[in-house]
Amino acid sequence: MQARLESPAFTLPGAMDAMIALSKSVAHGDVPRQTLELVNLRASQINGCAVCVDMHSRALKKLGETDERIFAIAAWREAPYYTAAERAAFALAEAETRVADRTDPVPDDVWNEAARHYGEAALSSLVLSIGVVNLWNRLNAATKQPSGAWTAQYV
């Protein structure tokens, strides 16, 4: 597979710096890094972004995450490996990623369950992280960025 174009984040001056700054800001929301990486992995699976699926899976392995939790994220509702707080974050990620799939993109029950487990700063971190990974997914999908071992340098 060959990319149609180098990633716009690399091409336009300042774009990559802005994307990295946004990505780093989510660390201030008091959400465990593993949870953020699992959320990013799940959104990337939904969007079919091979680059981000590869990158976030590698990041999770580097953080010491188990294979079971990485492999089962696509079926998190049926898998026994996740906490209630993580499940709330995954539901929020799926809703925010699939905004066009329903008339109420992020239903109150999804939001309220996430709010039950996370405070304002953590919710802000989750919402921003989900938004950023969706932007990366869209850039990579539009330009057909291939995945590969090169992603390890960004983990």
MARMAR-308321 format. One record per atom (N, C-alpha, C): residue in one letter; atom name; x, y, z. Coordinates in nm, 2 decimals, always signed. Atoms other than C-alpha are relative to their C-alpha. Example, Ala and Ser with C-alpha at 12.3 -4.5 7.8 and 13.67 -1.06 7.14 Angstrom:
a_N_+0.09_-0.12_+0.00
a_CA_+1.23_-0.45_+0.78
a_C_+0.09_+0.12_+0.00
s_N_-0.09_-0.11_+0.00
s_CA_+1.37_-0.11_+0.71
s_C_-0.08_+0.11_+0.08
//
This chain:
m_N_+0.08_-0.12_+0.00
m_CA_+0.00_+0.00_+0.00
m_C_+0.09_+0.12_+0.00
q_N_-0.08_-0.13_+0.00
q_CA_+0.13_+0.35_-0.08
q_C_-0.10_+0.11_+0.03
a_N_+0.08_-0.12_-0.04
a_CA_+0.00_+0.68_+0.06
a_C_-0.03_+0.08_-0.13
r_N_+0.04_-0.10_+0.10
r_CA_-0.18_+0.92_-0.17
r_C_+0.08_+0.12_+0.00
l_N_-0.06_-0.12_-0.03
l_CA_+0.00_+1.20_-0.01
l_C_+0.06_-0.01_+0.14
e_N_-0.06_+0.00_-0.13
e_CA_+0.23_+1.26_+0.28
e_C_-0.11_+0.06_+0.10
s_N_+0.10_-0.04_-0.09
s_CA_+0.02_+1.32_+0.59
s_C_+0.00_+0.16_+0.01
p_N_+0.01_-0.14_-0.01
p_CA_-0.11_+1.68_+0.60
p_C_+0.06_+0.05_+0.13
a_N_-0.06_-0.04_-0.13
a_CA_+0.01_+1.69_+0.96
a_C_+0.15_+0.03_-0.02
f_N_-0.15_-0.02_+0.02
f_CA_+0.37_+1.66_+0.83
f_C_+0.02_+0.11_-0.11
t_N_-0.01_-0.09_+0.11
t_CA_+0.31_+1.88_+0.52
t_C_-0.01_+0.15_+0.03
l_N_+0.03_-0.14_-0.03
l_CA_+0.16_+2.20_+0.66
l_C_+0.08_+0.05_+0.12
p_N_-0.07_-0.05_-0.12
p_CA_+0.38_+2.41_+0.89
p_C_-0.09_+0.02_+0.12
g_N_+0.08_-0.02_-0.12
g_CA_+0.26_+2.40_+1.24
g_C_-0.10_-0.10_+0.03
a_N_+0.11_+0.09_-0.02
a_CA_+0.00_+2.13_+1.19
a_C_+0.05_-0.11_+0.10
m_N_-0.05_+0.11_-0.09
m_CA_+0.21_+1.85_+1.36
m_C_+0.02_+0.05_+0.14
d_N_-0.02_-0.05_-0.14
d_CA_+0.31_+2.07_+1.65
d_C_-0.14_+0.02_+0.07
a_N_+0.13_-0.02_-0.06
a_CA_-0.06_+2.16_+1.71
a_C_-0.06_-0.13_+0.04
m_N_+0.06_+0.13_-0.03
m_CA_-0.17_+1.79_+1.69
m_C_+0.07_-0.06_+0.12
i_N_-0.08_+0.05_-0.11
i_CA_+0.11_+1.69_+1.93
i_C_-0.04_+0.07_+0.13
a_N_+0.04_-0.08_-0.12
a_CA_+0.02_+1.97_+2.17
a_C_-0.14_-0.04_+0.05
l_N_+0.14_+0.05_-0.04
l_CA_-0.35_+1.86_+2.17
l_C_+0.01_-0.14_+0.06
s_N_-0.01_+0.14_-0.05
s_CA_-0.25_+1.50_+2.22
s_C_+0.07_+0.00_+0.14
k_N_-0.07_+0.00_-0.13
k_CA_-0.02_+1.59_+2.52
k_C_-0.10_+0.06_+0.10
s_N_+0.08_-0.07_-0.10
s_CA_-0.29_+1.81_+2.68
s_C_-0.10_-0.10_+0.07
v_N_+0.09_+0.09_-0.06
v_CA_-0.51_+1.51_+2.75
v_C_+0.06_-0.07_+0.12
a_N_-0.06_+0.06_-0.12
a_CA_-0.26_+1.38_+3.00
a_C_-0.03_+0.07_+0.13
h_N_+0.03_-0.08_-0.12
h_CA_-0.37_+1.65_+3.24
h_C_-0.14_-0.02_+0.05
g_N_+0.14_+0.02_-0.04
g_CA_-0.72_+1.51_+3.28
g_C_-0.02_-0.12_+0.10
d_N_+0.00_+0.10_-0.10
d_CA_-0.63_+1.24_+3.53
d_C_-0.08_-0.13_-0.04
v_N_+0.05_+0.12_+0.05
v_CA_-0.74_+0.95_+3.31
v_C_+0.13_-0.09_-0.02
p_N_-0.12_+0.08_+0.02
p_CA_-0.50_+0.65_+3.32
p_C_+0.04_-0.01_-0.15
r_N_-0.05_+0.01_+0.14
r_CA_-0.28_+0.63_+3.01
r_C_-0.05_-0.12_-0.07
q_N_+0.05_+0.13_+0.06
q_CA_-0.39_+0.27_+2.95
q_C_-0.14_+0.02_-0.05
t_N_+0.14_-0.02_+0.05
t_CA_-0.75_+0.38_+2.93
t_C_-0.01_+0.09_-0.12
l_N_-0.01_-0.08_+0.12
l_CA_-0.67_+0.66_+2.69
l_C_+0.04_-0.07_-0.12
e_N_-0.05_+0.08_+0.11
e_CA_-0.47_+0.42_+2.47
e_C_-0.11_-0.10_-0.05
l_N_+0.11_+0.09_+0.04
l_CA_-0.76_+0.17_+2.48
l_C_-0.11_+0.07_-0.08
v_N_+0.11_-0.08_+0.06
v_CA_-1.01_+0.44_+2.39
v_C_+0.05_+0.03_-0.15
n_N_-0.06_-0.03_+0.13
n_CA_-0.78_+0.55_+2.10
n_C_+0.00_-0.12_-0.09
l_N_+0.00_+0.12_+0.08
l_CA_-0.75_+0.19_+1.98
l_C_-0.14_-0.03_-0.05
r_N_+0.14_+0.03_+0.04
r_CA_-1.12_+0.14_+1.98
r_C_-0.05_+0.09_-0.10
a_N_+0.05_-0.10_+0.10
a_CA_-1.20_+0.46_+1.79
a_C_+0.07_-0.03_-0.13
s_N_-0.07_+0.02_+0.12
s_CA_-0.93_+0.37_+1.54
s_C_-0.04_-0.13_-0.07
q_N_+0.06_+0.12_+0.06
q_CA_-1.08_+0.02_+1.49
q_C_-0.12_+0.04_-0.07
i_N_+0.12_-0.03_+0.06
i_CA_-1.41_+0.17_+1.42
i_C_+0.02_+0.08_-0.13
n_N_-0.03_-0.09_+0.11
n_CA_-1.26_+0.42_+1.17
n_C_+0.09_-0.08_-0.11
g_N_-0.08_+0.07_+0.10
g_CA_-1.05_+0.15_+1.00
g_C_+0.14_+0.06_-0.02
c_N_-0.13_-0.07_+0.02
c_CA_-0.72_+0.34_+1.06
c_C_+0.11_-0.10_+0.04
a_N_-0.11_+0.10_-0.03
a_CA_-0.44_+0.08_+1.04
a_C_+0.12_+0.06_+0.07
v_N_-0.12_-0.07_-0.07
v_CA_-0.17_+0.33_+1.14
v_C_-0.03_+0.02_+0.15
c_N_+0.03_-0.02_-0.14
c_CA_-0.35_+0.42_+1.46
c_C_-0.03_-0.13_+0.08
v_N_+0.01_+0.13_-0.07
v_CA_-0.45_+0.06_+1.54
v_C_+0.13_-0.06_+0.03
d_N_-0.14_+0.05_-0.02
d_CA_-0.09_-0.04_+1.50
d_C_+0.07_+0.08_+0.11
m_N_-0.07_-0.09_-0.10
m_CA_+0.04_+0.26_+1.70
m_C_-0.05_-0.02_+0.14
h_N_+0.06_+0.01_-0.13
h_CA_-0.20_+0.23_+1.99
h_C_+0.02_-0.14_+0.06
s_N_-0.03_+0.13_-0.05
s_CA_-0.16_-0.14_+2.02
s_C_+0.15_-0.02_+0.05
r_N_-0.14_+0.00_-0.05
r_CA_+0.22_-0.10_+2.04
r_C_+0.02_+0.08_+0.12
a_N_-0.01_-0.08_-0.13
a_CA_+0.18_+0.18_+2.30
a_C_-0.05_-0.08_+0.12
l_N_+0.06_+0.08_-0.11
l_CA_-0.04_-0.05_+2.51
l_C_+0.09_-0.11_+0.04
k_N_-0.10_+0.10_-0.04
k_CA_+0.22_-0.33_+2.49
k_C_+0.11_+0.06_+0.08
k_N_-0.11_-0.06_-0.07
k_CA_+0.49_-0.09_+2.59
k_C_-0.04_+0.04_+0.14
l_N_+0.05_-0.04_-0.13
l_CA_+0.27_+0.02_+2.89
l_C_-0.02_-0.13_+0.09
g_N_+0.02_+0.12_-0.08
g_CA_+0.25_-0.35_+3.00
g_C_-0.14_-0.06_-0.01
e_N_+0.14_+0.05_+0.01
e_CA_-0.11_-0.41_+2.89
e_C_+0.01_-0.14_-0.05
t_N_+0.01_+0.14_+0.04
t_CA_-0.21_-0.77_+2.85
t_C_-0.06_-0.02_-0.14
d_N_+0.05_+0.03_+0.13
d_CA_-0.28_-0.93_+2.51
d_C_-0.15_-0.01_+0.00
e_N_+0.15_+0.02_+0.00
e_CA_-0.63_-1.02_+2.62
e_C_-0.07_+0.13_-0.01
r_N_+0.06_-0.13_+0.00
r_CA_-0.72_-0.66_+2.69
r_C_+0.01_+0.07_-0.13
i_N_-0.02_-0.06_+0.13
i_CA_-0.57_-0.54_+2.36
i_C_-0.08_-0.07_-0.10
f_N_+0.07_+0.08_+0.10
f_CA_-0.72_-0.82_+2.15
f_C_-0.15_+0.01_+0.01
a_N_+0.15_+0.00_-0.02
a_CA_-1.07_-0.80_+2.30
a_C_-0.07_+0.13_+0.00
i_N_+0.06_-0.13_+0.00
i_CA_-1.13_-0.43_+2.28
i_C_-0.11_+0.02_-0.10
a_N_+0.10_-0.02_+0.10
a_CA_-1.34_-0.46_+1.97
a_C_-0.13_-0.07_+0.05
a_N_+0.12_+0.07_-0.06
a_CA_-1.58_-0.69_+2.18
a_C_-0.01_+0.03_+0.15
w_N_-0.01_-0.04_-0.14
w_CA_-1.55_-0.50_+2.51
w_C_-0.13_-0.03_+0.08
r_N_+0.13_+0.02_-0.08
r_CA_-1.92_-0.54_+2.60
r_C_-0.01_-0.15_+0.04
e_N_+0.01_+0.14_-0.03
e_CA_-1.88_-0.92_+2.60
e_C_+0.13_-0.06_+0.07
a_N_-0.13_+0.04_-0.05
a_CA_-1.52_-0.94_+2.73
a_C_+0.01_+0.03_+0.15
p_N_+0.00_-0.02_-0.15
p_CA_-1.46_-0.97_+3.11
p_C_+0.12_+0.08_+0.05
y_N_-0.13_-0.05_-0.04
y_CA_-1.13_-0.78_+3.11
y_C_+0.00_+0.15_+0.04
y_N_+0.00_-0.14_-0.01
y_CA_-1.24_-0.42_+3.16
y_C_-0.09_+0.04_+0.12
t_N_+0.08_-0.05_-0.12
t_CA_-1.36_-0.21_+3.46
t_C_-0.12_+0.08_-0.05
a_N_+0.12_-0.08_+0.04
a_CA_-1.69_-0.02_+3.47
a_C_+0.04_+0.13_-0.05
a_N_-0.05_-0.13_+0.05
a_CA_-1.50_+0.30_+3.43
a_C_+0.05_+0.00_-0.14
e_N_-0.05_+0.02_+0.14
e_CA_-1.32_+0.17_+3.12
e_C_-0.12_-0.02_-0.10
r_N_+0.12_+0.02_+0.08
r_CA_-1.65_+0.05_+2.98
r_C_-0.08_+0.13_-0.03
a_N_+0.06_-0.13_+0.02
a_CA_-1.80_+0.39_+3.03
a_C_+0.08_+0.09_-0.10
a_N_-0.08_-0.08_+0.10
a_CA_-1.51_+0.55_+2.84
a_C_-0.01_-0.06_-0.14
f_N_+0.01_+0.07_+0.13
f_CA_-1.54_+0.29_+2.56
f_C_-0.14_+0.04_-0.07
a_N_+0.13_-0.04_+0.05
a_CA_-1.91_+0.37_+2.52
a_C_+0.00_+0.14_-0.05
l_N_-0.01_-0.14_+0.04
l_CA_-1.84_+0.74_+2.51
l_C_+0.09_+0.01_-0.13
a_N_-0.09_+0.00_+0.12
a_CA_-1.56_+0.68_+2.25
a_C_-0.08_-0.05_-0.12
e_N_+0.08_+0.05_+0.11
e_CA_-1.80_+0.48_+2.03
e_C_-0.10_+0.10_-0.04
a_N_+0.10_-0.10_+0.03
a_CA_-2.07_+0.74_+2.05
a_C_+0.06_+0.12_-0.07
e_N_-0.06_-0.12_+0.06
e_CA_-1.84_+1.03_+1.98
e_C_+0.06_-0.03_-0.13
t_N_-0.06_+0.04_+0.13
t_CA_-1.68_+0.84_+1.69
t_C_-0.11_-0.01_-0.10
r_N_+0.11_+0.03_+0.09
r_CA_-2.01_+0.75_+1.54
r_C_-0.11_+0.11_+0.00
v_N_+0.10_-0.11_-0.02
v_CA_-2.18_+1.09_+1.56
v_C_-0.11_+0.00_-0.11
a_N_+0.10_-0.01_+0.10
a_CA_-2.36_+1.05_+1.23
a_C_-0.09_-0.12_+0.00
d_N_+0.08_+0.12_+0.00
d_CA_-2.51_+0.71_+1.32
d_C_-0.13_+0.01_+0.07
r_N_+0.12_-0.01_-0.07
r_CA_-2.79_+0.84_+1.53
r_C_-0.04_+0.14_+0.02
t_N_+0.05_-0.13_-0.02
t_CA_-3.01_+1.14_+1.60
t_C_+0.06_+0.07_+0.12
d_N_-0.06_-0.05_-0.12
d_CA_-2.87_+1.18_+1.95
d_C_+0.14_-0.06_+0.01
p_N_-0.13_+0.07_+0.01
p_CA_-2.50_+1.12_+1.89
p_C_+0.06_-0.05_+0.13
v_N_-0.05_+0.05_-0.13
v_CA_-2.40_+1.10_+2.25
v_C_-0.11_+0.01_+0.10
p_N_+0.12_+0.00_-0.09
p_CA_-2.71_+1.00_+2.45
p_C_+0.04_+0.02_+0.14
d_N_-0.01_-0.03_-0.14
d_CA_-2.76_+1.11_+2.80
d_C_+0.05_-0.12_+0.09
d_N_-0.04_+0.11_-0.08
d_CA_-2.72_+0.76_+2.94
d_C_+0.14_-0.03_-0.02
v_N_-0.14_+0.02_+0.02
v_CA_-2.38_+0.72_+2.78
v_C_+0.08_+0.11_+0.07
w_N_-0.07_-0.11_-0.06
w_CA_-2.27_+1.06_+2.90
w_C_-0.01_-0.01_+0.16
n_N_+0.02_+0.01_-0.14
n_CA_-2.41_+1.01_+3.25
n_C_+0.08_-0.11_+0.06
e_N_-0.08_+0.11_-0.05
e_CA_-2.24_+0.68_+3.29
e_C_+0.15_+0.04_+0.01
a_N_-0.14_-0.04_+0.00
a_CA_-1.91_+0.83_+3.19
a_C_+0.02_+0.10_+0.12
a_N_-0.01_-0.10_-0.10
a_CA_-1.97_+1.12_+3.43
a_C_-0.01_-0.06_+0.14
r_N_+0.01_+0.07_-0.13
r_CA_-2.04_+0.87_+3.71
r_C_+0.14_-0.04_+0.04
h_N_-0.13_+0.05_-0.03
h_CA_-1.68_+0.75_+3.68
h_C_+0.11_+0.10_-0.01
y_N_-0.11_-0.10_+0.03
y_CA_-1.49_+1.06_+3.57
y_C_-0.05_+0.14_+0.03
g_N_+0.03_-0.14_-0.03
g_CA_-1.48_+1.42_+3.69
g_C_+0.01_+0.08_-0.12
e_N_+0.00_-0.10_+0.11
e_CA_-1.49_+1.73_+3.47
e_C_+0.13_+0.00_-0.08
a_N_-0.13_+0.00_+0.07
a_CA_-1.12_+1.73_+3.39
a_C_+0.02_-0.13_-0.07
a_N_-0.01_+0.13_+0.07
a_CA_-1.12_+1.36_+3.31
a_C_-0.09_-0.02_-0.12
l_N_+0.09_+0.00_+0.12
l_CA_-1.42_+1.39_+3.09
l_C_+0.05_+0.09_-0.11
s_N_-0.06_-0.09_+0.10
s_CA_-1.26_+1.68_+2.91
s_C_+0.12_-0.07_-0.07
s_N_-0.11_+0.08_+0.06
s_CA_-0.95_+1.46_+2.86
s_C_-0.05_-0.11_-0.09
l_N_+0.06_+0.10_+0.09
l_CA_-1.16_+1.18_+2.72
l_C_-0.06_+0.05_-0.13
v_N_+0.06_-0.06_+0.12
v_CA_-1.36_+1.39_+2.49
v_C_+0.10_+0.06_-0.10
l_N_-0.10_-0.05_+0.08
l_CA_-1.06_+1.57_+2.36
l_C_+0.09_-0.11_-0.07
s_N_-0.08_+0.11_+0.05
s_CA_-0.86_+1.25_+2.32
s_C_-0.07_-0.07_-0.11
i_N_+0.08_+0.06_+0.11
i_CA_-1.14_+1.09_+2.12
i_C_-0.01_+0.09_-0.12
g_N_+0.00_-0.09_+0.12
g_CA_-1.17_+1.40_+1.90
g_C_+0.13_+0.00_-0.07
v_N_-0.13_+0.00_+0.07
v_CA_-0.80_+1.40_+1.83
v_C_+0.03_-0.13_-0.07
v_N_-0.03_+0.13_+0.07
v_CA_-0.77_+1.03_+1.75
v_C_-0.09_-0.01_-0.12
n_N_+0.09_+0.00_+0.11
n_CA_-1.07_+1.07_+1.52
n_C_+0.06_+0.09_-0.11
l_N_-0.06_-0.09_+0.10
l_CA_-0.89_+1.36_+1.34
l_C_+0.12_-0.08_-0.06
w_N_-0.11_+0.08_+0.06
w_CA_-0.58_+1.14_+1.30
w_C_-0.05_-0.11_-0.09
n_N_+0.06_+0.11_+0.09
n_CA_-0.79_+0.85_+1.17
n_C_-0.05_+0.06_-0.13
r_N_+0.05_-0.06_+0.13
r_CA_-0.95_+1.08_+0.91
r_C_+0.11_+0.04_-0.09
l_N_-0.11_-0.04_+0.08
l_CA_-0.62_+1.22_+0.80
l_C_+0.06_-0.12_-0.07
n_N_-0.07_+0.12_+0.05
n_CA_-0.47_+0.87_+0.76
n_C_-0.09_-0.07_-0.10
a_N_+0.09_+0.07_+0.10
a_CA_-0.78_+0.73_+0.59
a_C_-0.01_+0.07_-0.13
a_N_+0.01_-0.08_+0.13
a_CA_-0.81_+1.02_+0.34
a_C_+0.12_-0.02_-0.08
t_N_-0.12_+0.00_+0.08
t_CA_-0.45_+0.99_+0.24
t_C_+0.06_-0.14_-0.01
k_N_-0.04_+0.14_+0.01
k_CA_-0.43_+0.61_+0.27
k_C_+0.14_-0.03_+0.05
q_N_-0.14_+0.02_-0.07
q_CA_-0.13_+0.61_+0.51
q_C_+0.01_-0.15_+0.03
p_N_-0.03_+0.14_-0.03
p_CA_+0.02_+0.26_+0.53
p_C_+0.05_-0.01_+0.14
s_N_-0.05_+0.03_-0.13
s_CA_+0.09_+0.11_+0.87
s_C_+0.14_-0.07_-0.02
g_N_-0.12_+0.08_+0.01
g_CA_+0.41_-0.07_+0.95
g_C_+0.09_+0.03_+0.12
a_N_-0.09_-0.01_-0.11
a_CA_+0.71_-0.09_+1.18
a_C_+0.04_+0.14_+0.04
w_N_-0.04_-0.14_-0.02
w_CA_+0.78_+0.28_+1.14
w_C_-0.09_+0.06_+0.11
t_N_+0.09_-0.06_-0.11
t_CA_+0.49_+0.35_+1.39
t_C_+0.06_-0.01_+0.13
a_N_-0.07_+0.02_-0.13
a_CA_+0.71_+0.22_+1.67
a_C_+0.07_+0.12_+0.05
q_N_-0.08_-0.12_-0.04
q_CA_+0.91_+0.54_+1.67
q_C_-0.09_+0.11_+0.06
y_N_+0.09_-0.10_-0.05
y_CA_+0.60_+0.74_+1.77
y_C_-0.07_-0.05_+0.13
v_N_+0.06_+0.06_-0.12
v_CA_+0.51_+0.52_+2.07
v_C_+0.09_+0.04_+0.12
//
